[in-house]
């Protein structure tokens, strides 16, 4: 065997010769080998070798900026990019099948979800390799297989009950969300180091599907998560340029929407659009991760404190300012402003509760449509009709980019007007513990899209829960409405009580399919630790991959 190649023996009909420097830390079955081809892996390796050093530099830059915030500095609009904000320019036009995005449905890449979401009646399906997808090897590779079959319109399945699922003649436009810059794919190494999860997800999907998508009069479309600066957007843009050149695809073919789900990105929305102007068609109000980001970035600020999660809605001053600024910025640049997630799911067992939940969705979507959003997100097919009816009423045209919202003037102070601070309640504290346990327990078992208390939750929910508790413990304002301080001792008392309640709530059958005791252990560790964990999915992923050789640290 040549020195710089590796082979997977007995797993495929013929030994698979991998590109030099590429190795697996996981089993590659014949089914997986059909997607993990030498050509696709060589493409991913080329991207990784060219851009990995910059990715690491940007992750290090995040840490440096955080140390400045910990020292009391507040973010502001960048003086060095003022000329970009002041100048008149626009993003490139959106293709035909992205002109009307009034309802988008999101979810993980499992086979049934892909078929149902594409058939849901939504305009767009965002297939998610990130926050609603546990990054097990099986989930990531099966997801790539499912999406390739969806692009080729060969996907289908038959349920154990005999129900057949296949694509309708007309389906939603497919967008794909790769993992964020902070995550690795530890099952694949390039030159001895784990490959970036973002580069792996993007590269494998783009390599296998870009040409076919173009032949079907659509294109390779993406959602980009967790960006914290325009420099991170520039990295994505350079990857897009290289990928298109390598495959002989015309420049600008890739189209993307950026999730503005960090408070730092909110200060650089013009700059992010500018860096991606040949490829970007819009920004999204990533409301739950944005709330998580605010807590994370100001965790050491003694004057910062937020009330129970349920009290911090899109009408809170800082959330309202962020959403309106996003709409104004997008429409000024000819880009789409996409509304946030409606996480509610139908409650079949309780008609009154179901009616109340649906009314919350309707009110939320009316606010977005009348503010000027060009579409919105839902998490369940049962909400597509409600969201569509609202946008059909308030947005008869395919979009409302013409509404420039020149009346909106948002300052840095308004983006940082963190209210409400009260109440912080024992019920809210217990809810955060319970939600964290339930979500992480399901995540450990391979399910990253979890119904919890009639909401469809992804990783952002658990991130908010554990981050608020971490911050309440350390903030002088972290006091319950009955006067008790939130402390480590209080959390240690409540956590086993909530774990027992979760077991009762789920029943033994539900309990047995999750890893809830492990979840409680991890939740306690990262919540009570002196050091704040940037993303719970980092230690979570380490738990998932404990059988692998230690990954090279970032």
C-alpha positions as CSV (number, residue, x, y, z in Angstrom):
1,X,0.0,0.0,0.0
2,X,1.4,3.4,-0.9
3,X,2.7,5.4,2.1
4,X,0.3,8.3,1.8
5,X,-2.9,6.4,1.2
6,X,-5.3,4.4,3.4
7,X,-7.7,1.7,2.5
8,X,-10.9,0.4,4.0
9,X,-10.6,-3.4,3.7
10,X,-13.6,-5.7,3.5
11,X,-16.1,-2.9,3.9
12,X,-16.7,-2.4,0.2
13,X,-16.6,-4.8,-2.8
14,X,-13.3,-3.4,-3.7
15,X,-10.8,-1.8,-1.4
16,X,-11.3,2.0,-1.4
17,X,-8.2,4.0,-2.0
18,X,-8.5,7.3,-0.2
19,X,-6.8,10.6,-1.2
20,X,-3.4,11.2,0.4
21,X,-3.7,12.4,4.0
22,X,-7.4,11.5,4.4
23,X,-8.3,8.9,7.0
24,X,-11.5,7.7,8.7
25,X,-12.1,7.1,12.4
26,X,-15.4,5.3,11.7
27,X,-16.8,2.4,9.7
28,X,-17.6,3.1,6.1
29,X,-20.2,0.6,4.8
30,X,-20.8,0.1,1.1
31,X,-23.7,2.4,1.4
32,X,-21.6,5.1,2.9
33,X,-18.8,4.5,0.4
34,X,-21.2,5.6,-2.3
35,X,-21.2,9.1,-0.8
36,X,-17.7,9.2,0.6
37,X,-16.1,8.7,-2.7
38,X,-12.4,9.4,-3.3
39,X,-13.4,12.3,-5.6
40,X,-15.7,13.9,-3.0
41,X,-13.1,13.5,-0.3
42,X,-10.4,15.0,-2.4
43,X,-12.6,18.0,-3.0
44,X,-13.2,18.4,0.8
45,X,-9.5,17.9,1.5
46,X,-8.6,20.7,-1.0
47,X,-11.0,23.1,0.7
48,X,-9.8,22.1,4.1
49,X,-6.1,22.5,3.3
50,X,-6.7,25.9,1.8
51,X,-9.0,27.3,4.5
52,X,-8.4,25.5,7.8
53,X,-5.7,27.9,9.0
54,X,-8.1,30.8,8.5
55,X,-10.9,29.0,10.3
56,X,-8.6,28.5,13.3
57,X,-7.5,32.1,13.3
58,X,-11.2,33.2,13.4
59,X,-12.0,30.9,16.3
60,X,-9.0,32.4,18.1
61,X,-10.3,35.9,17.3
62,X,-13.7,35.0,18.9
63,X,-11.8,34.2,22.2
64,X,-9.9,37.5,22.0
65,X,-13.1,39.5,21.5
66,X,-14.7,37.7,24.4
67,X,-11.9,38.6,26.7
68,X,-12.5,42.2,25.9
69,X,-16.2,41.9,26.7
70,X,-15.3,40.2,30.0
71,X,-13.2,43.2,30.8
72,X,-16.2,45.5,30.3
73,X,-16.0,46.6,26.7
74,X,-19.3,46.8,24.8
75,X,-19.7,46.0,21.1
76,X,-20.4,48.8,18.7
77,X,-20.6,49.4,14.9
78,X,-17.1,49.1,13.5
79,X,-15.5,52.4,12.6
80,X,-13.2,50.8,10.1
81,X,-16.1,49.6,8.0
82,X,-18.2,52.8,8.1
83,X,-17.7,53.4,4.4
84,X,-19.4,50.1,3.6
85,X,-22.4,51.0,5.8
86,X,-22.7,54.4,4.3
87,X,-22.2,53.5,0.6
88,X,-25.1,52.5,-1.7
89,X,-24.7,48.9,-3.1
90,X,-26.9,45.8,-3.4
91,X,-26.5,42.1,-3.3
92,X,-26.8,40.1,-6.6
93,X,-30.4,39.2,-7.6
94,X,-32.0,36.1,-6.2
95,X,-32.9,33.2,-8.5
96,X,-36.5,32.6,-9.5
97,X,-37.1,29.8,-6.9
98,X,-35.9,32.0,-4.0
99,X,-38.0,35.0,-4.9
100,X,-41.0,33.9,-2.8
101,X,-40.0,32.4,0.6
102,X,-43.0,33.3,2.6
103,X,-43.0,30.0,4.6
104,X,-39.9,28.0,5.4
105,X,-39.9,24.7,7.3
106,X,-36.8,23.5,9.1
107,X,-35.6,20.2,10.5
108,X,-32.9,17.5,10.5
109,X,-31.9,15.4,7.6
110,X,-33.5,12.0,8.5
111,X,-35.3,10.3,5.6
112,X,-38.9,10.8,6.8
113,X,-38.3,14.4,7.7
114,X,-36.8,15.2,4.4
115,X,-39.7,13.7,2.5
116,X,-42.4,15.3,4.7
117,X,-40.8,18.7,4.8
118,X,-40.3,18.8,1.0
119,X,-44.0,17.8,0.7
120,X,-45.2,20.2,3.4
121,X,-46.5,23.0,1.2
122,X,-43.8,25.3,2.5
123,X,-41.8,27.3,-0.1
124,X,-38.5,26.3,1.4
125,X,-37.1,23.4,3.4
126,X,-33.9,24.0,5.3
127,X,-32.3,20.7,5.8
128,X,-30.2,21.0,9.0
129,X,-26.9,19.4,9.7
130,X,-26.5,21.8,12.7
131,X,-28.6,22.6,15.8
132,X,-31.5,20.2,15.1
133,X,-29.2,17.3,14.2
134,X,-27.1,15.2,16.6
135,X,-23.8,14.9,14.8
136,X,-23.4,11.1,15.0
137,X,-21.5,9.6,12.1
138,X,-24.7,7.8,11.0
139,X,-26.8,11.0,11.1
140,X,-24.3,13.0,9.1
141,X,-23.7,10.4,6.4
142,X,-27.3,9.2,6.1
143,X,-28.3,12.8,5.9
144,X,-26.0,13.4,2.9
145,X,-27.4,10.2,1.3
146,X,-31.0,11.4,1.9
147,X,-30.3,14.8,0.4
148,X,-28.7,13.4,-2.7
149,X,-31.6,11.1,-3.2
150,X,-34.0,14.1,-2.7
151,X,-32.1,16.1,-5.3
152,X,-32.3,13.2,-7.7
153,X,-36.0,12.7,-6.7
154,X,-35.4,9.0,-5.9
155,X,-36.0,9.3,-2.1
156,X,-38.7,7.3,-0.5
157,X,-39.5,5.0,2.4
158,X,-42.1,2.6,3.7
159,X,-43.0,2.9,7.4
160,X,-43.2,-0.2,9.7
161,X,-47.0,0.2,9.4
162,X,-46.8,0.0,5.6
163,X,-47.3,3.7,4.8
164,X,-45.4,4.8,1.7
165,X,-43.6,8.1,1.6
166,X,-42.4,9.6,-1.7
167,X,-42.0,13.1,-3.1
168,X,-44.9,15.1,-4.6
169,X,-44.6,16.5,-8.1
170,X,-44.1,20.0,-6.6
171,X,-41.8,20.3,-3.6
172,X,-40.2,23.0,-1.4
173,X,-37.0,24.5,-2.6
174,X,-34.1,22.9,-0.7
175,X,-31.6,24.8,1.4
176,X,-28.9,23.1,3.5
177,X,-27.4,24.4,6.8
178,X,-23.9,23.0,7.5
179,X,-22.4,23.1,10.9
180,X,-20.9,26.2,12.4
181,X,-17.2,27.2,12.3
182,X,-16.7,25.9,15.9
183,X,-17.6,22.3,15.2
184,X,-15.3,19.5,13.9
185,X,-16.1,16.3,12.1
186,X,-13.9,14.0,14.2
187,X,-14.6,10.9,12.2
188,X,-12.6,12.2,9.2
189,X,-9.1,13.5,9.5
190,X,-7.1,15.4,6.9
191,X,-3.3,15.3,7.4
192,X,-3.9,14.0,10.9
193,X,-6.4,16.7,12.1
194,X,-10.2,16.4,12.2
195,X,-11.8,18.3,9.3
196,X,-14.1,21.3,10.0
197,X,-17.7,20.2,10.2
198,X,-18.7,23.2,8.1
199,X,-16.3,22.4,5.3
200,X,-17.2,18.7,5.4
201,X,-21.0,19.2,5.3
202,X,-20.8,21.9,2.6
203,X,-18.2,20.1,0.5
204,X,-19.8,16.7,0.4
205,X,-23.3,18.2,-0.4
206,X,-22.0,20.6,-3.0
207,X,-19.8,18.1,-4.8
208,X,-22.5,15.5,-5.2
209,X,-25.5,17.8,-6.0
210,X,-24.5,21.2,-7.5
211,X,-24.5,20.0,-11.2
212,X,-27.8,18.1,-10.8
213,X,-29.5,21.0,-9.0
214,X,-28.5,23.3,-11.9
215,X,-29.9,20.8,-14.4
216,X,-33.2,20.9,-12.5
217,X,-33.4,24.7,-12.8
218,X,-32.5,25.3,-9.1
219,X,-29.2,25.5,-7.4
220,X,-26.9,24.8,-4.4
221,X,-28.5,26.9,-1.7
222,X,-27.4,27.2,1.9
223,X,-28.0,28.7,5.3
224,X,-24.9,29.8,7.2
225,X,-25.1,29.6,11.1
226,X,-23.4,31.2,14.0
227,X,-21.3,33.9,12.2
228,X,-19.8,36.4,14.6
229,X,-18.1,38.8,12.1
230,X,-17.9,39.8,8.5
231,X,-14.4,38.2,8.4
232,X,-16.1,34.8,9.0
233,X,-18.5,35.7,6.2
234,X,-15.5,36.5,4.0
235,X,-14.1,33.0,4.7
236,X,-17.4,31.4,3.5
237,X,-17.3,33.6,0.4
238,X,-13.8,32.5,-0.5
239,X,-14.8,28.9,0.0
240,X,-17.8,29.4,-2.4
241,X,-15.5,31.0,-5.0
242,X,-13.0,28.1,-4.8
243,X,-15.7,25.4,-4.8
244,X,-17.5,26.8,-7.9
245,X,-14.2,27.1,-9.7
246,X,-13.2,23.6,-8.9
247,X,-16.4,22.1,-10.2
248,X,-16.6,24.5,-13.2
249,X,-19.8,26.0,-11.9
250,X,-20.4,29.7,-12.8
251,X,-19.4,32.1,-10.0
252,X,-22.5,33.4,-8.1
253,X,-24.3,30.1,-8.6
254,X,-24.2,29.4,-4.9
255,X,-26.8,31.3,-3.0
256,X,-26.9,31.6,0.8
257,X,-28.9,33.2,3.6
258,X,-27.0,34.1,6.8
259,X,-28.6,33.5,10.2
260,X,-28.0,36.6,12.4
261,X,-28.0,34.6,15.6
262,X,-25.2,36.3,17.5
263,X,-25.2,39.7,19.0
264,X,-21.9,40.6,17.3
265,X,-23.2,39.8,13.9
266,X,-26.1,42.2,14.5
267,X,-23.5,45.0,14.5
268,X,-22.0,43.8,11.2
269,X,-25.0,43.0,9.1
270,X,-24.1,45.4,6.3
271,X,-20.6,44.1,6.3
272,X,-21.7,40.4,6.2
273,X,-24.0,41.1,3.2
274,X,-21.1,43.0,1.5
275,X,-18.6,40.2,1.9
276,X,-21.2,37.7,0.4
277,X,-22.8,40.1,-2.0
278,X,-22.4,37.8,-5.0
279,X,-23.8,34.9,-3.1
280,X,-26.1,36.1,-0.3
281,X,-29.8,36.6,-0.9
282,X,-30.9,37.4,2.7
283,X,-30.5,37.4,6.5
284,X,-32.6,35.5,9.0
285,X,-33.8,36.5,12.5
286,X,-32.3,33.6,14.4
287,X,-34.1,34.5,17.6
288,X,-33.3,31.7,20.0
289,X,-29.6,31.5,19.3
290,X,-29.5,35.3,19.4
291,X,-30.9,35.2,22.9
292,X,-28.3,32.6,23.8
293,X,-25.5,34.7,22.3
294,X,-26.5,37.8,24.3
295,X,-26.3,35.8,27.5
296,X,-23.0,34.2,26.5
297,X,-21.3,37.4,25.5
298,X,-22.3,39.4,28.5
299,X,-22.1,36.6,31.1
300,X,-19.4,38.4,33.1
301,X,-21.1,41.8,33.0
302,X,-22.4,42.3,36.5
303,X,-25.1,44.7,35.3
304,X,-26.5,42.2,32.8
305,X,-29.4,39.9,33.7
306,X,-32.4,38.6,31.9
307,X,-35.7,37.3,33.3
308,X,-37.0,33.8,32.8
309,X,-36.7,32.7,29.1
310,X,-40.5,32.8,28.6
311,X,-40.6,36.5,29.5
312,X,-38.0,37.5,26.9
313,X,-40.0,37.6,23.7
314,X,-39.5,39.4,20.4
315,X,-41.2,42.5,21.9
316,X,-38.3,42.9,24.4
317,X,-36.5,46.1,23.6
318,X,-33.2,44.6,22.4
319,X,-34.9,41.8,20.4
320,X,-37.2,44.4,18.8
321,X,-34.3,46.6,17.8
322,X,-32.4,43.7,16.4
323,X,-35.3,42.5,14.2
324,X,-36.1,45.9,12.8
325,X,-32.5,46.7,12.1
326,X,-32.2,43.4,10.2
327,X,-35.3,44.2,8.1
328,X,-34.0,47.7,7.3
329,X,-30.5,46.5,6.4
330,X,-31.7,43.7,4.1
331,X,-34.2,45.8,2.2
332,X,-31.7,48.6,1.7
333,X,-29.4,46.0,0.1
334,X,-32.0,44.2,-2.0
335,X,-31.9,41.1,0.3
336,X,-34.7,39.2,1.9
337,X,-35.4,39.5,5.6
338,X,-36.5,36.2,7.0
339,X,-38.5,36.0,10.2
340,X,-37.8,33.7,13.1
341,X,-38.9,30.3,14.2
342,X,-42.4,29.4,15.4
343,X,-41.5,26.5,17.7
344,X,-45.0,25.6,18.6
345,X,-46.4,22.2,17.6
346,X,-50.0,21.1,17.4
347,X,-51.4,19.8,20.7
348,X,-53.9,17.1,19.6
349,X,-54.8,16.0,23.1
350,X,-56.0,19.4,24.3
351,X,-58.1,21.5,21.8
352,X,-58.1,24.6,24.1
353,X,-54.3,24.5,24.5
354,X,-53.9,23.9,20.8
355,X,-56.1,26.9,19.9
356,X,-54.0,29.1,22.3
357,X,-50.7,27.8,20.8
358,X,-51.9,28.5,17.2
359,X,-53.0,32.0,18.2
360,X,-49.5,32.7,19.5
361,X,-48.1,31.6,16.1
362,X,-50.6,33.8,14.2
363,X,-49.8,36.9,16.3
364,X,-46.1,36.3,15.9
365,X,-46.4,36.0,12.1
366,X,-48.6,39.0,11.9
367,X,-45.9,41.0,13.7
368,X,-43.2,39.8,11.3
369,X,-45.3,40.3,8.1
370,X,-46.3,43.9,9.1
371,X,-42.8,44.8,10.2
372,X,-41.6,43.9,6.7
373,X,-40.2,40.3,6.8
374,X,-40.3,38.5,3.5
375,X,-41.1,35.1,5.0
376,X,-40.9,33.2,8.2
377,X,-39.9,29.8,9.8
378,X,-42.0,27.1,11.2
379,X,-40.9,23.8,12.8
380,X,-44.0,21.6,12.1
381,X,-46.0,21.0,8.9
382,X,-49.1,21.8,10.8
383,X,-48.1,25.4,11.0
384,X,-47.4,26.0,7.4
385,X,-51.0,26.9,6.6
386,X,-51.3,29.4,9.4
387,X,-48.0,31.2,8.5
388,X,-49.0,31.2,4.8
389,X,-52.4,32.7,5.5
390,X,-50.8,35.6,7.4
391,X,-48.2,36.4,4.8
392,X,-50.8,36.0,1.9
393,X,-52.9,38.6,3.7
394,X,-50.2,41.1,4.5
395,X,-47.7,40.4,1.6
396,X,-49.6,39.7,-1.6
397,X,-46.4,40.1,-3.7
398,X,-43.7,37.4,-3.6
399,X,-41.7,39.6,-1.2
400,X,-41.7,43.1,0.2
401,X,-38.1,44.2,-0.3
402,X,-39.5,47.5,-1.6
403,X,-40.4,48.4,2.0
404,X,-37.2,50.1,2.9
405,X,-38.1,50.9,6.5
406,X,-36.3,54.3,6.4
407,X,-38.3,55.1,9.5
408,X,-36.2,52.6,11.5
409,X,-33.2,54.1,13.4
410,X,-31.4,51.7,15.7
411,X,-28.5,52.6,17.8
412,X,-25.9,50.4,19.6
413,X,-27.5,51.4,22.9
414,X,-30.9,50.0,21.7
415,X,-29.3,46.7,20.6
416,X,-27.9,46.4,24.1
417,X,-31.0,47.5,26.0
418,X,-31.4,44.1,27.8
419,X,-34.8,43.9,29.3
420,X,-36.8,42.5,31.1
421,X,-34.6,41.7,34.1
422,X,-37.5,40.3,36.2
423,X,-39.0,38.0,37.1
424,X,-36.7,35.2,37.8
425,X,-38.9,32.4,39.3
426,X,-38.4,29.0,40.8
427,X,-40.8,27.7,38.1
428,X,-38.7,29.2,35.4
429,X,-35.5,27.9,37.0
430,X,-37.0,24.4,37.2
431,X,-38.2,24.6,33.6
432,X,-34.7,25.5,32.4
433,X,-33.3,22.4,34.2
434,X,-36.0,20.1,32.9
435,X,-35.7,21.4,29.3
436,X,-32.0,21.0,29.4
437,X,-32.2,17.4,30.7
438,X,-34.9,16.5,28.2
439,X,-33.1,18.0,25.2
440,X,-29.6,16.8,25.9
441,X,-30.9,13.3,26.8
442,X,-32.6,13.0,23.4
443,X,-29.5,14.5,21.7
444,X,-27.2,11.9,23.2
445,X,-29.6,9.3,21.8
446,X,-29.2,10.7,18.3
447,X,-32.3,13.0,18.1
448,X,-31.5,16.7,17.8
449,X,-35.0,17.9,17.1
450,X,-37.0,17.3,20.3
451,X,-40.6,18.1,21.3
452,X,-40.5,19.5,24.8
453,X,-43.6,20.9,26.5
454,X,-45.4,21.4,23.2
455,X,-42.4,23.2,21.5
456,X,-40.1,21.7,18.9
457,X,-36.7,22.5,20.3
458,X,-33.2,22.4,19.0
459,X,-29.8,23.0,20.7
460,X,-30.5,26.7,21.2
461,X,-33.1,25.9,23.8
462,X,-30.7,23.9,26.0
463,X,-28.0,26.6,25.4
464,X,-30.3,29.3,26.7
465,X,-31.3,27.1,29.7
466,X,-27.8,26.2,30.9
467,X,-26.4,29.7,30.1
468,X,-29.0,31.6,32.1
469,X,-28.5,29.4,35.1
470,X,-24.7,29.8,34.8
471,X,-25.1,33.6,34.7
472,X,-27.8,33.8,37.4
473,X,-25.4,31.9,39.8
474,X,-22.7,34.5,39.2
475,X,-24.7,37.7,38.9
476,X,-25.8,39.7,41.9
477,X,-29.1,40.1,40.1
478,X,-29.7,36.4,39.9
479,X,-32.2,36.3,42.7
480,X,-35.6,34.6,42.6
481,X,-38.7,36.7,43.1
482,X,-39.1,35.1,46.6
483,X,-35.7,36.5,47.6
484,X,-33.5,33.4,47.3
485,X,-30.2,33.7,45.4
486,X,-29.6,31.3,42.6
487,X,-26.7,29.2,43.8
488,X,-24.8,26.1,43.0
489,X,-26.3,24.5,46.1
490,X,-29.9,25.3,44.9
491,X,-29.1,23.8,41.4
492,X,-27.7,20.6,43.0
493,X,-30.9,20.4,45.1
494,X,-33.3,20.9,42.1
495,X,-31.6,18.9,39.5
496,X,-32.3,15.4,40.8
497,X,-35.9,16.4,41.5
498,X,-36.3,17.5,37.9
499,X,-34.6,14.4,36.6
500,X,-37.1,12.3,38.5
501,X,-40.0,14.4,37.1
502,X,-38.6,13.8,33.6
503,X,-38.7,10.1,34.1
504,X,-42.3,10.3,35.3
505,X,-43.2,12.5,32.4
506,X,-41.7,10.3,29.7
507,X,-42.7,7.0,31.2
508,X,-40.4,4.0,31.2
509,X,-40.7,3.5,27.4
510,X,-39.7,7.1,26.7
511,X,-37.0,7.1,29.4
512,X,-35.4,4.0,27.9
513,X,-34.7,5.5,24.5
514,X,-32.8,8.5,25.9
515,X,-29.7,9.1,28.0
516,X,-31.2,11.4,30.6
517,X,-28.9,10.5,33.5
518,X,-25.9,11.3,31.3
519,X,-27.7,14.5,30.3
520,X,-28.2,15.5,33.9
521,X,-24.5,14.9,34.6
522,X,-23.4,17.0,31.6
523,X,-25.9,19.7,32.4
524,X,-24.6,19.9,36.0
525,X,-21.0,20.0,34.9
526,X,-21.3,22.8,32.4
527,X,-23.7,24.8,34.5
528,X,-21.7,24.7,37.7
529,X,-18.2,24.8,36.2
530,X,-16.1,27.9,37.0
531,X,-15.3,28.2,33.3
532,X,-18.1,28.9,30.8
533,X,-18.4,26.3,28.0
534,X,-18.8,28.2,24.7
535,X,-21.2,25.6,23.2
536,X,-22.6,22.6,25.1
537,X,-22.4,20.6,21.8
538,X,-18.6,20.7,22.2
539,X,-18.4,18.5,25.3
540,X,-21.5,16.7,24.1
541,X,-19.7,15.8,20.9
542,X,-16.7,14.6,23.0
543,X,-19.1,12.3,24.8
544,X,-20.5,11.0,21.5
545,X,-17.0,10.3,20.1
546,X,-15.3,8.9,23.2
547,X,-14.3,5.8,21.4
548,X,-12.2,7.7,18.9
549,X,-8.6,8.7,19.2
550,X,-8.3,12.2,20.7
551,X,-9.0,14.9,18.2
552,X,-6.4,17.6,17.6
553,X,-7.5,20.6,19.7
554,X,-8.6,23.8,18.0
